[in-house]
Amino acid sequence: MLCPRLLPVLALLLAGPAASAPAGSPPPAAHPTTDARDGWRDLFAPDLADATLTPGSWVFENGILARRGPGHIWTRAAYRNFILDLEFRIEEGSNSGVFLRSSDTVNWLQNSIEIDVNDSYGPRPRYAGLCGAVYDCVVPSKNAIKAPGEWNRFTITCRDSKISVILNGELIVDMDLDRWTEPHRNPDGTRNKFNTAYKDMSRIGRIGLQDHREPVWYRAIRIKVL
């Protein structure tokens, strides 16, 4: 007669090894730890000496980067493959954005990839483009933003042609730029504003935060080069 204490062990042996995730499955909807020992660093210095901006338009106050006047803020350095992790807070109706790989910070609309930061909270959001959208190109899989006044967290990964966006722990965008093969046209046939097909956009450029003339705050802005 088999000892009852051995029954759980026998059950595990009969079950065999646990199934692994299928090849090519999307990354888990979670944020990475941003430990400096793992290659993470602040995107902007506290005095903004490594940024390009109109003086006084953005300022750090108690570790929070706040918009105080007109003008976007840009890194001086250019980045190719990276993970950008940050938190943001907006007011009701506010709008901003995160620019990726901008090759021209003057004509930024036609030379950047923009991740929307806007108040899309609730069933009837002010903006048709949900927060976390790739502007005019990709609609997020869900509306994951918190109510105005609360802090939200983005993790944006750029790796060659692949771009993913995690908002508040939810994977909402998983994009392959190589699918955008024509100017002014998305893979689903809808129109966009871009004169250059996204597959031909620069794969290296500066990172920026958008001034849309509305209140916005950012903090814990960190980057890890891949």
PEWORA-V928739 format. One line per field, one symbol per residue. phi: phi as a letter, one per 40 degrees, with the letter a starting at -180 (. if undefined). A space follows every 10 residues. Layout:
phi: ???
This chain:
phi: .ccdcccccc cccccgcccc cccgccccca cccbcdccgc accbcdcfcc bbacdgcbac bfgbcbcbac hcbbcccbbb babbbababb cdgcaaabcb fccaccccdc babbccbacb cgcbccbccc dgccdgbbcc cacbcccdgc cbbbbbbbbf ccbbbbbfgb cbbbbbdccc bbcgacdcgc cbcccbddcb cdcaicbabc cbgbcabbaf cbbbcc
